[in-house]
């Protein structure tokens, strides 16, 4: 007779992922991993006539490299598969923001040299960055289900927001002195953090569909 897992056994698997592997804040990945683990445990129980505990330990050991939290990493205490995804997103966001910010800073610097007002150029950048920042805080407050994308989008939100506001204040204060040609690093910082905020806001927005799907399941 084919063995199938009970509701209590499936819950035991999920609890193990939450307590031992730090999947508490990653509902989307956790639900998928629980399904995979349950299927493989059932298969092992039926093919090898194993009991649940034996099959559970065997399959969990097989998955350990992917699901165990990283202790030595930029993202500590995060499951390896989540850490790997976040690092991949980091390389795209930070590299893309870096390159785009350098290009825009150079263009803006040349326009300022040709007599264009600093405020004409940077007010839209400030406005867009602040809008993205407000949206991120709004999503952080209203998000009902945590997923890998939402947690990533809100990571370091306070630190990035404070840094962005600091660059706004410095740019405005020093631009009022008329010393526009020595502000190249500050121009870059303002543009960089504005782009970074927009990128993370996009990730948070993209996560809405995933959240809505999960709310129907949980």
N, C-alpha and C positions, 0 to 999 in steps of 0.2 A: 504494500500500500504506500502510495506516495505521501511523503511527509511535507507539511506546509507549516510555516512559522505562525505562532499565535500573535495576537495583538501585543501581549506582554513581552514577547521575545523581540518583536520589532521595536517596541519602546525601549527595551534594554539596549539594543544597538544604538539607537539615537542618543540615549543618555550617555553611553560610552563616548560617542563623538563629542558631545557637549562637555563632559567632565574631564576626559583624558586628552582630547585633541583640540580643544578650544574652538569648536564650531558654533558656539552659542550665538554669535552675531552674524552668521552667514547662512541664513535660512534657505536660500536657493540652492547652494552647493550641498548643504547638509541633507536636504530632502532627496537630492539625486544620489548622494553617496549611500544613504540608508537603503534606497531601493536596490542599488547595485550589490551592496553587502548582503542584504536579505536574499537576493536571488542566488548569489554564489554560495551562501551558507546552506540554503535549501538544496542546491545541487550537490554539495558535498555530503550532506546528510543522506541523500537518496542514493548517490553513487557508491559511497563508502560505508554506508550504514552507521554513520557517526551520530553521536548525540549532539544537541545544540551547543553545549559548552565547548566540546572538542572542535567542532566545525567553526565556531565563532573565533576561537583563538587562532586557528589555522588561517582563516581568511583575513583576519585583522592583521596578523603578522605579514601577510602577503601585501596588504595595502599600506603598511606602516610608513614606508619611505615617502609616500604622497600625503598622508593625513596627519602625521605627527607634527606638532608645532616646532618652528625653528627657534632655537635659543640664542644662536649667534647670528644675527642678521640685522639689517636696517629696520626690518619689521619683525621685532621679537614677539614670541608667543602667538604666532600666527601659523596656521597649518601650511605646510610646504606648498601645496598646490595654490593656495591663495597668495602666499608670498611671491611665488613665481609669476602669477598673473599681475600682481601689483607692480613688480619690478619691470615687467614688460610694458605696462602702461606708463610707468615713470620714464622709461627711456624714450617713449614717444612724446609724452607731454613736455618733459624738461628739455629734450633736444629740440623739438619743434618750437617751443616757446623761446628758447635761446636764439635760434637762427632767425626767426621772425622778428624778435625784438631788436637784434643787431641791425637788420635791414631797415626796419621802421625808424630806429634811432638815427641811422645815417641819413635817411631821407629827410626826417624832421630837422636835423641839424643843418642840412643844406638849405632847406626852405627858410629857416631862421636867419641864416647867413644872407639870404636874398631879401630880407626885410619882413618876412611873415611874422605875425605876432605869436609869441609862445602860447598864450592862452587860447588863441584860435585853434592851434594844433592839439593842445593837450586837454582842453575841456571835454571833447568827445571821448578821449581815452579814459579820463577820470569818470565820466558819466557811465560809460559801458562797464568799466570795472566795478563801480559801486552797485550798479544794477545786478550784475552777476553775483556780487557778494551778498546782497540782500536776498536774492533768490536762493542762494546756498543756505543761508540761515533759516529762511522760510521752509525749505525742504527738510532741513535737519529737525526742525520743530514738529513738522506735520507728518514725517515719515513713520508709518506704522509697522513696516516689516523691514528688518535689516537684511541686506544682501551684500555680496562682495563689491558691487559697484557703488552702492550708497555709502557703505563704510569708507571706501576709498575716496569718494568725492568729498566727504566731510573730514577726512584726515587732515590734521594740522590747520583747520579752518581758522582758528583763533590767531595762531601765530602768523599765518599768511595775511589775515585781515589787518592785524596791527602793523605789519611791515608795509602793506600797501598804503594805509593811511599815513604812516610816517613819511613815505616817499611823496605823497601828495603835499603834505605840509612843507617838507623841505624844498620841493620844486617851486611851490607858490611863493614861499618866503624869500628864497634866493633869486627868483625871477624878478621879484619886485625891486631888487637892488640893481637890476639891469645887467647883471653879469651872466649873460646867456651862453657865452662861449666856453665857460669852464664847468658847465653843468652836464656834460656828456654822460658820466656815470649815473647821475640822478635821472636823466631822461630814460636811460636804459632800464633802470630799476622800476620806474613807474610803468613803462610799457610792458615789461616782463611780467610783473605781478598782475596787471590788468588782463593780459592774455591767459595767464595761469588760472585766474578766477573764471574766465569765460569757459576755458576747457573743462574745469571741474563742474561748472554749472551745466555744461552739456552732458557730462556723465550722469549727473544727478537727474536731469530731465529724461535721459534715455532710460533710467532706472524705473520710471513711473509705470511703464507697461509691465515690467517684471513684477513690481510690487502688486499691481492689480491682479495679476495671474495668481500670485501666491496667496493673496487674501481669499481667493475662491477655494483654495486647497486647505489652508490652515483652519 
